[in-house]
């Protein structure tokens, strides 16, 4: 089916990118549409880092990171930039869950996302991406 191993790698990156991107679109949409109350609740997760000011603004940034970051991953556009924002959001979520003593089942979701985002950051979006089409060297 594939002529060489590189095509399999690129297809694998595409499947991972689109799969995790779609999950984060659906995960982020309720947070985007939740409004200021939801954004404030999200932003309060930064208290794990000792940051207590502007929770609504930081929560909105987290919601946009998840939703828009998911869209950008699906498209393979500005992939590494979106991964930095998604990684940061999941790092905060991981520490928040650990800080409140949540069971591993709740901690594992952002941890899994961190691993996927780190892997995609280092590999790049692959051949099937708008990044490659638009910013090819």
Buried (B, 14 or more C-beta within 10 A) or exposed (E): EEEEEEEEBBBEBBEBBBEBBBBBBEBBBEBBEBEEEBBBBBBBBBBBEEBEEEBBEBBBBBBBBBBBBBBBBBBBBBBBEBBBBBBBBBBBBBBBBBEEEEEEEBBEBBBEBBEBBEEBBEBBBBBBBBBBEEEEE
